[in-house]
Amino acid sequence: MSDVRDAFSEKSDKKTISEILRTYKAKGLPEREALILIAFVLGKSREYVLSHQELECPEEAVELLEKRLTGYPLQYIVGNVEFYGRHFTVEEGILIPRWETEGLVELAVEYIKRFNAKTVAEIGIGSGIISVTLAIETGVFVLGTDINPKALEISCANAKRHNVEHLVSFKLGSYLEPFEEMFYDIDIIISNPPYVREGIEVQRELLYEPKEALFAGEDGLNFYREFFNRYNIKDKIVIMEIGDDQCAFLRKLTGGKCIKDLAGKDRYLVIIDDKC
C-alpha cells in the first residue's frame, strides 16, 4: 500500500468525496463501486456517503479505489458478497459467486421441495454460499467437499454466520470421496464446477480468482467427464452449472436436459432419474 500512498497522496490531499467520485468516474470506475469503497473505509452506509459528499475523502479510500482500477475484485477488497438476498464472507483464493449461480440454487430449492430430499451433496463448495443457502431455504442437510482448505474455512464461517452449522458437513477432498460411505443416502448432487476453457481470454477480474475453480481443460469439460465416469447416479438428481456452449455435449453424455439462465443462455444441467 505504501507505493500507492506515495503516488497519490498529493493528488488526493484534502479532496472532498464529491471530487473523488468525479475523478474516478472519469477514470472509468462506476460510481456505485466508488461509493461502496468509500463507505467501507468510513464504516458508513452508501446513503451516508452520498449525503456527505462535502467531507474529505480518506486516503485509505483512494488507495482502495486505485486497487480496484487494476481489476482487483471489489468483493475481495470489502470481504463480502451479496447472494440470494444475504451477505456472505469471501476472500482472495475463493471463487466469487455470480448471479447465474442464484439460478442454480433456485432449481435446487425447487427439486428439494418437490422430491422431499433429505440429503444434498455439493462438490466444490468455494465460499459455501450454495450449501448454506440451501440449508437456510429448505432445512435440508448438506454434505460439501472442496480441494481447497481455505474454502472449508470460509464455508464454515459462512455457515456459522447464518446459524446453519448444524445442517452442513464440509470435508476436504476431491469430488465426493470424503463421503463415499454416505453416497447412497444422497438424494441430490449439486455443483458449480470449473467449466471455462483453458487458453481463452477472460475479464481481468477472473485473473485474481483461483484457476482450479474456473478452468477445466481445453474444452472446459474435464470435470463433467470425470464425475459421470466415476459415479452411478441412479436414483439421484444431479444439478450443475455449465458453460453456455456445453449443452449439446452434456445432453448427449448424460441424457439430461439443459435449462436457460435469465439471459437466455444454456446454463444448468439437470438429470432426474426415472425412479425419482
N, C-alpha and C positions, 0 to 999 in steps of 0.2 A: 504493500500500500504506500510505502514511503516515496517511491518513484512517482506514483500518480499524484501524491500530495504535493511534491515539489513542482511538478509540471503544471499544476492547475491552481495552486494557492493564490497566486497573484490575480489570475483571471476571475476567480470566484470571490475574492475578498470583498466582503460587505455587499454582495449582490443579494437582492431580495428573491424570494421564492418565485415571484412573478417573472423576474428577469431570467432566472434559471430555467423556468418552464419554457419561455420563448426561445432561449438559446438551444435547448436540447430538442425542442420540436423542430427547429431549423436544421439540426444535425440528423434528423430522421428518427428520433425516439418518440414513440407515441406518448401523448400527454398522460394517458391513463397509467402507463408504466412509470413515468417520472413521478407522478403523484403517489403511487404505491411505494416507491423507494424513499421519497422524502418523508412520507407518513411513517414508514418503517423506522427510519432513523429518529424521528421526533417522538415515536411512541404514541402517535395520534391517529385519528381517522383521516381518510381522504377528504371527507367533508370539512374537517377542521383545517386542513392544508388549503383547500380551495377558498375558504372564508378568511384566511390569514396570510394572504399572499404578500402582504407588505413586510412580513418578518424576514430576517436574514436567513438565507439557506445555509444549513450546517455544512461544513467542509466534508464531513463523512458522507453526506448525501451526494455531493458532487463526485466523490471517489466512486461511489456505487453506480452513479449514472454513467460514468466513463467505463466502468467494468461492463455494464450492460451493453454499451455500444459495441464492445468487442464480440458480442454474440453470446456471452456467458449467460446461461438461462436465468431468467427472473426468479423462477421457483427455487433455484439453488441459493440465490442471494438472500431471499427472505426466509428460506427453510420451510416453506409452506405451499400447499397446492389445494385448490378447491375442487372437489369431485363429488358429484351426486348430491350437491347441496350441503356438503360438510367440508371441514378443513382437516387436512392430513399433513403430517410431518414428512418432508422429503429432503434429502441431502445429496451432494455430489457422490457419484458412484452408484446411484439408484435411478432406474428409468423413471422419467417424469410422465405421469398419467395424462392422457389426452382425451378429448371429447368423444372420440369414436368408441373408447372403451366403456363409456357410460351405456352405450347401446348394448354392449356385451353383457353388462350387469343387468340391464332391463330384461334381456332374453332369459338370463339365468333365473331371475326372480320369478318370471312367468312360469318357467318349467318346474322350478322347485315347488311352487304352489299348486300347479296343475297335477303333478305326479306325486305330491306329498313326499318329496325327497327328504331323507333324514341326514344323509352324509354327502358332502360335496368335497371334491379334491381339486385344488388349484396347483398347476405346475408353473413355476416361475412367479413367485408372489411379489417380487420387487418391493414396493413400499407397503404392500398388504392391503391396498385400497379395495381390491375386488373381494378378497376374503372377508375383510372387516365389514364392508358394505352389505354383503350377502348375509352375514351374521346379524347385523342390525335390522335389515329389512325383513328377514324371514325367520330368524331364530334357529336356522339350520346349523349343524356342526360342520366346521370346515377344516380339512387337512390341507396343509400347504407346504410346498417344497421350493427350494432355490439353491443354486450352486454358489451363491454369493453370501458369505457370512454377514455382511453389512445389511443385506436385505432382511435377514431374520431379525437383526437388532431393530431396524426401523419398523418392520411389520409388528413386532411385539409391542413397540412403543405406541404405535397407532391403535392396536387392539386395546391397550390399557387406556389410551386417551379417550376411547369411545366405550369403555366399560364392557367389552365383549371378550376379554381374555379367556373366560371360561368356555367360550364357544369355538375356540380355534386351537389348533396344534400345528406349530411350524417346525420343520426339521430341515437340516442341511443335507442336500443330496440332489441327484440328477433324476429327472422325470418323477416317477412315483416310487423309486427304490426305497426311500425311508419308510414307506407304508405298505410294503408288499404283503405283509401278513393281514392287512385290512382291505386288500384290493376288492374282495368280493362283497364287502359291505358298502362300497362306494356306489352311490346312485348316479351322480353327475360328475363329470370331469370337465373342468373349465381351464382355459389358458389364453393369455395374450402373449404368444411366444415371439421370438425373433423371426421376422419374415422379410426383412429388407435384403435385396440382392447386394452382394459384395461388389465393390468397384464402381457403384453409381454415385453420382454427385448428390449430396444431401444438404439440407439447410444447415447453416453453420452452428445453430444451437445443438444439433444432434452430435456434433463433433466432441462435445463435452460430456455426453452420456455414455454409459458402459457399452462397448461394442458387442459384448456377448449377449446383451439384451435386445440388440437391434438386428444384427446381421446373421444370415443363415445360409451361407454358400452362394454359389454363382447365380442360382435361380431363386434363392430365398426360401427354399422348400425343405431344407435339411431336417428341421425339427419335425415336420409332419411325417416325412418318410420314416424317421426313426421311431416316432411314437406309434404309428399304426403297424409298424413291423414288430414292435415289442409286445403290444397289448391286444388281448382279445376283449373287445368292448361289448360283447354280447350282454344283453340285459342292462346296458348302461346308456346314458345320454351324454353326448360329447358336444361341447360348445366352445368354439375357438375363434379368435380374431384372425383375419387373413389379409393378405395384400389384395388390392383391387383387381389384379390381373392373374390371380391364382385360382379362381373358382373352377374353371374347366378341369384343370389337373386334379384338384382335390375332390371334385364331384366324381370323377372317374375312379380315383383311388379308393374312395370311401363309400360311394353311393349316397352320400349326404346331400343336403340342399344348402344353397347359399342365400343369405339374406342381406339386403342392402342397408347401408347407413343413411343418415339424414341427407347426405349429399348425393344420394342415388347411386353409390358405388358398392359393388360386392364387397362385404366387409366381415361377414360372420358365417362360419361353417357350423351347421347343426346336424347331428346324426342321432336319430332316435330309433333304437332297436324295436322291431315289430312287437316284441313282448311287452314293451313299456306301456 
